[in-house]
Amino acid sequence: MIVGQGLLAKAFDRYTDSNEVLIFASGVSNSKEKDLTMFEREYTMLRTYSKTDLKLIYFSTVSVLDESLRESLYTQHKLSIEKYITENFKNFIVFRLPNVVGHTPNNHTFFNSIKEKILLKQKIEVLTNATRYLIDVDDLTELLPQVIEKENRKIINVCFTNKAFVRELISMIGTALGTDYIEELVEGGSNYEVDSSLFLSYTKPATVGLHQNYNYITVNKYIYR
């Protein structure tokens, strides 16, 4: 069963008719969201499934580990949802995802928002110490079902070893687009680490996500689509 229609819902469409797994992919996707009604909408929808016997799959964010973002409405909401799930669902996995890159019209994703600002010649404010992890949605589609099959009642950090400074990622996107961009450096951000050892145990040593060119490969895969 799938709840949602966005990038992640489509990525896990194999579970559409599942009698064992519930993919909840209808959450708040804008990390800068300020409208409290959007957060309450997600809570209300999630509560309707609290008595299910299906294994709930919920997508949170590794940003809850970023000290510079811990007080944002978005990360506080995600932590609250995580707590609610652990206390009210019998079977669940919460996947804390990094910045997912894929084919989506959602301009609130990290990749799409930067791409749009560069194309529109808008100024991009960059926190000097901020880092991010990118992941290709196709890698989630391939790897997470293995985790879903074997794990239960866990919160799992999902990241490869491809952490990069935001400034580096913006430069990479600009280069891929072949255009200049306007950048404003602002002191701040956090160079944080993510323990994703459980997730990585499901990958092969040669997985492209562990390759040093993973960010370059991912950016160029989706830059013109």
Disulfide bonds with the S-S distance in Angstrom:
none
